[in-house]
Amino acid sequence: MTIPERIGNAIACVLTVLMISSCTYGIRTEPSVSSLSIGGLDNRTREPRLADRLRDALTIELSARGVRVSDGSANDISGTIESLDITPLAERGGAIVKFSVSIRADFQLRLGADGKTVKIAAPPAYMVTFGSDVPLDSLYSMREDAVRRAIVDLAADIAAAVVVSR
């Protein structure tokens, strides 16, 4: 075997080892809460059925993270949707063409029969922007989608906090 062949083989071996070592596997830990019930969700906004939409989004997000949502569980999550604000951001030709949807909420997790309460730490607000030069009915549809995305973002953060809570 010549020197160039040996160098080629050595490089191939090194590259193979690097390629194999670069394959990483994530280790999924068990959630700290295996099951919980979704208790009272208080909607203090003027947006109808916002608490119902959040309950549905929370159920999906918690289930995706391995937490079983069931009534009568020893663990319980409850909270309040404090505000939902839609704020104009940009204007063109006398018409508002970009808005933001901001949602604020506070949640608590009650753990076990002894009732230890943990406040769910979440960002102070969830903001999603929407808008363009479209007719009003399309803009309303965009608004609904932005509210839905803000709720899903909120639910994802709450579910993530529940999974890591101790």
MOGI-V629394 format. One line per field, one symbol per residue. ss: DSSP state (H for helix, E for strand, - for the rest). psi: psi as a letter, one per 30 degrees, with the letter a starting at -180 (. if undefined). A space follows every 10 residues. Layout:
ss = ???
psi = ???
//
This chain:
ss = --HHHHHHHH HHHHHHHHHH HH-------- ----EEEEEE EEE------H HHHHHHHHHH HHHH---EE- -----EEEEE EEEEEEEEEE EE--EEEEEE EEEEEEEEEE E----EEEEE -----EEEEE -----HHHHH HHHHHHHHHH HHHHHHHHHH HHHH--
psi = kleeeeeeee eeeeeeeeee ffjkkkjjlk kfjfllkjbk jkjglgjkge eeeeeeeeee eeefggkkjk kglfkkklak jeljkjkkel kkhgkkfklk kkkklklkkk kaffgkkkkj kllflkkkll lailleeeee eeeeeeeeee eeeeeeeeee eeefk.
//
